[in-house]
Amino acid sequence: MLIARVVGSAISTMKEDRLNWLKLLVVREATVDNQLVGKPIVAIDAVGAGEGELVLIAQGSSARQTRQTRDTPVDAVIMAILDSLEVEGKVTFRKA
């Protein structure tokens, strides 16, 4: 699992049938101090995340383990929205 921030959305009217009705969001990996790193990727939203939220994503074969993504051609899925993040006894993120 990776910590990421939702930074946008992707709209596609023409896609593989199994991707119909799935929301595509653009995410970037984030550090535990909430700094964005790495390049943006598109992930399937399995939990109703929105722009600006800190989320957990799974990639690779693990991304195909949710109800929405099983047997679907995806490489990244948002599977949780973080309410808070604590590292070494210090809260580094708390959802407002």
C-alpha positions, 0 to 999 in steps of 0.5 A: 500500500502507498499513501497518495493524494488525489490531485485530479480526475480522468474522464474516458467515454471509450474504455474496456467494458469492465471499466464502465461505471468506475471512477478514474482519479489522478493521484500522486504518492505522498510522504508521511509529511504530506509532501507530493512525490513521484509522477501522477498515476490514474487509479480506480476509486473503490471508496468514493474519494475526492480531490485533495483527500489523502488515500491508500492505494494498491498497485499491480495484482493487488489492485485487482482484489476489490469487489469493483476491480476483480478480473478488471484490467487495472494497475492501481486502486484507491482502497481507503481514505485516511482520517489521520496518520501518525508516525513515530508518535507524531500525528502528521496528518488529520482530516479537517 
